[in-house]
Amino acid sequence: MPVMTGDIGLLISKAAHSVDIERAIASEDEYGSRTRVWGSASEGVSCWVQPAASSVREDYAARNLTVTHTIYFATDPGAVMGDRVKFGTRYMKIQGARNTAETSELWVLDCEEVKAT
């Protein structure tokens, strides 16, 4: 069955949720050791965040990955694997991304909630 995207962009743009996309940047500490710091890739991106459906969690579990949340966007959030999503004071590691039905009207990130690092 095809995914009907119609007014999804409008619904997401009116959603009360927004997130920041953060990207890891390699850095050196005062001792010359490599460390990772997080920098902003995009801020205040409108979206809809919800707990992942059991079918999504099971699909990822079959690949030994954990997914706790699914985040929907009306436009490409510009996220890549290795980025993380900041949702208020919570952080989510991106486990997968897709352009639903290749319409560029509904982008989805499947994420695992993690502690800040």
Stockholm file with secondary structure:
# STOCKHOLM 1.0

chainA/1-117         MPVMTGDIGLLISKAAHSVDIERAIASEDEYGSRTRVWGSASEGVSCWVQPAASSVREDYAARNLTVTHTIYFATDPGAVMGDRVKFGTRYMKIQGARNTAETSELWVLDCEEVKAT
#=GR chainA/1-117 SS CCCCCTTHHHHHHTCSEEEEEEEEEEEECTTSCEEEEEEEEEEEEEEEEEECCHHHHHHHHTTTCCCCEEEEESSCCCCCTTCEEEETTEEEEEEEEEEGGGCSSCEEEEEEEECCC
#=GC SS_cons         CCCCCTTHHHHHHTCSEEEEEEEEEEEECTTSCEEEEEEEEEEEEEEEEEECCHHHHHHHHTTTCCCCEEEEESSCCCCCTTCEEEETTEEEEEEEEEEGGGCSSCEEEEEEEECCC
//
